[in-house]
Amino acid sequence: MKTDIGNGRNKTWLGVVFRFIAIVFAAAGLIMLQGLSEGLEPWARGFMAAAPLPDDLRFHGASHGALIGILFSVSLLAMLRAPLNKPLLLQFYFIGHLIFLGTLLVTDPALAKQSFFVFILFAAVLGVLFAVYPKRRDILRPRQPKAMNRPLLVMTGIALLGLLPFMINGVTGQIGDTQMQFRWGEGTALGLALVYAGYLTATSRTGARTLGIIQSAAYAYMGAASVTLPDHPGSWGIIGGAAAIAYGMVYAVIVLRQLAPHASVAKPNTIQS
């Protein structure tokens, strides 16, 4: 009995600490890492920044805002409510950062070597979050079984096909980049993170619904940025931007219908594993 009480108090204390750390790291992503200021570059140049981005980097700023500002920072903020019920979001946050660092290492090894402090910084962030999360085991080895949702898997496949040219363009652009900036490659990291988030959402685990809505916002945001900056380097153009907005809206509807709160994990459209 005393052990159970002690464990309960320990989890409560860790939950409070985790929420505080999540707010700090989310704010750091939005402000210090410029997820907010660069994310607004298509519409408000130089907002909360020392200077606006060069015109040819404005769409790349949108990619940065989608990855750091929406996918990463909002995922942490979404865990402020019932964080113990959303280990899936923290799993995405962890693997998403590894995708970012892996893409940097593969597409521009020289820049990765020069920016080694970024690896140290992200390792410290992930280490702290792991240490203060009460259900650490669920990040690495989720206890909840997967119930793969067919419609969401199909939507993720569609996203992969649509994002593939963007990701390939990001790899080739980063390899040919002479400015030592991770702009093109970051677009590839964004595409990979979106596809991975789509897979996690399709598992139907607790927290998948929230992650799906965050993805929908990222697609709609990238679509709006593309429509605003159709001729800028890296942009998806007007047609691609409109398609991304439509995809984000349809995806949100499917997520809300397929992953209703309080619904049973097993559904007719799921594949148990």
N, C-alpha and C positions, 0 to 999 in steps of 0.2 A: 504493500500500500504506500509506504513512504517513498519507495522507488518510483512508483507511478506519479505521485505528486511532484517529486523532484524533476522527473522528466517533463511533466506538464509545464512547470515553472521555467525550466530551461528553454523549452520550445517557445513559450510566450516571450521570454527575454530576447531570444534570437530573432523572433518575428519582428519585434520593435526595432532591433538593430538593423535587420535586413531592410525594413522600410526606409529607415534613415539613409542607409548606404545607397539604396536604389534611387532615392530622390537626388542625392549628391551626384551619382554617376550619370543619371539621366540629364541633370542640369549641365554637367560637364560636357556631355555629348552635344547638347543643344547650343551651348554658349562657347565653351572653351574650344571644342572641336568644330565649331561653326556649323553644326547641323541646321540651325535655324537661319542664320544670316545667309549662308550659301544657298539654302533651300528656297529662300525668297528672292534670289537673284533674277529669276525670269520676270518678276513683277516689281520688286523694290530694290534697286541696285544700291549696295553699300549699307543696307539696313543693319545696324548693330555691328558694323565692321569698320576697320580703320579706313578702308578704301574699297570701292566696288571691284569685282572681278573684271579682268579684261573681257571685252565683248565675246571673243571666241571661246571663252571658258564658261560662259553663263549656263549653258545646258549641262556641262560637266558639274557645275555647282548644284544643279537640280538633282543629279545622280547622287551627289554627296548628301544632299538633304534627305533624299529618299532612304538611303542606307543608314546613315548615322542618326538623322533626325527622326524618321518615322519608324523604320524597322527595329533599330536598336533601342533608341531612347524611349519611344512609346511602349515598346514591349516591357521595359522595366517599370514604367509608370503604371501600366495595366496590372502589374503584380502588387500594387499597393493594397488592393482589395483582395482579401483571401489568398495571400501568396502561397500558402501550403497547397492550395488546390490547382495551382498552375505551374507545376515544374516543367511542363512542355515549353512554356515561354522562356524559361531560363536555359533549357536545353538548346533552343533556337539561338538565344543570345550567345551562348558559348560557341556553338558550331559556326554560327554566323561570323564571329570574330576570327575563328580559325580559317574560314573560307577567305575572308579579307586578307589575312596575313599570307595564306598560301598562294593566293592570286598575285600578290605583290612579289613574293619570292620567285614565282615561276615566270612571270611576265617581265620583270625588271630586277634581276639579281643585284645589279650594281646599286640601284636605288634602295633595295632592301638592306644591303650592307651599310649604306650611308645612313639609313633611317633605323638603325638597330634599336634606338631608344623607343620606337613605337612598339616593337615586340616586347620590350621590358615593361612598358606602360600597360599594354593590354594584358600581359601575363599577371601583373599585379592586380588589375581590376578584376579579372576572372578569379584569381586566387582569393581575393577578399570576399567576393560574392559567394563563392563556393563555401568558404569557411563560416559565413554567417547564415547560410540557408539551412533551416532545420531538417529538411528532407533531402539531404545531399545524395543519398543513394538513388533517388528517383531521377536525378539529372543524368547519371551515367547508365543506370540499368532500371528503367521504369518498371514498376510492379504491375501497372495496369496493362492488360493485353491490348494489342492492336486490333482494331476492327476496321479494316481498310474500306473506305467509302468509295464506291465505284464512280459516281458522278464527280466527286472531287478529284479522284485520280485522273479521270478524263480531262477535267479542266486544267490540272497540272501538266498533263501531256500537251495540251493546246498551248499553254504558256511557254513550255520548253521550246516548242517549234517556233513560236513567235519571237522569243527572246534569243534564239540561237544566232541569227545574223548580228544582232546587237552585241552579243558576247564575243563572237569571232572578230567583229570589227574592233572591239575593245582590246583584244589580245594583239592584233596586228598594229593597232594604233599605238599601244604602249611600247611594243618592241621598237617601233620607229620613232618614238618620242626622244627628242634631244634636250628637253627642258628639265629633265630630272624631276618630274611631277607625276604622281600616281593619279592621273585624271582619266585616261582611257581605260586603264586596268580596273579602276574603281567601278566603271560601268559593268565590266565583266563580273566583278565580285557581287554587284547588286543583282545581276541576272541570276547568278548561281544561288545567292541567298534567297531570292524569291522562289526559285524552283524547290529548294530544300524546305522552305516554309510551307510550300504547297503540299509536299510529301507529308510533313508533320501534321498539317491540318487534316489530311486524308486519313490519318491513323485514328481519328475520332477520340483521341485521349482527352482527358479533362484539360481545358485550356485551349483546345483546338479552335473552338468557336471564336475566341478572342483573337487568336493569331490570324484566323481567316479574315476577320474584319480589318485588322491592321494591314494585311496584304492588299485587300480591296482598296484601302485608302492610298497605299503606295502606287498601285497601278493607275488609279484615277489621277493622282498627283503627277505622275510621270507623263500621263497623257495630256494633262492641262499644260505642263511645261513644254511639251513637244508642239502643241498647237500654238502656244505663245511664241516659241522660237523655232519655227519649222525649218529654217535654213541654216541654223547654227550647227557647228561640228558635233556629231554624235546624236543629234535630234532624230526622233522617230518620224518627224514630218507631220503634216496635217492628217493624212489618212492613218498613219500608225498611231498618232496621238488620239484620234477619235476612236480607233479600235481599242486602245488601252483603256480609255474611259468606259467604253461599253463593256469591256471584259471585266473591269473592276466592279461595275454595277451588277452584272449578271452573277459574278462570283459571290458577291455579298449576299444576293438573294438565295443562291444555292446553299451557302454556308448557314444562313439563318434557318432555312427549311430543313436541311439535313442534320444539323447539329443543334437542335433545339435544346435549351437548358432543361435539366431534369429528365431528358429522354434516356431510354436504355441505350447502352453502348451497342448492343446487337440490333441491327436493323435489316430489313429486306435488301437494302442496297450495300450491305457490308460483306467483306470477306474476312472471316475470323482467322487469326494467326497467333 
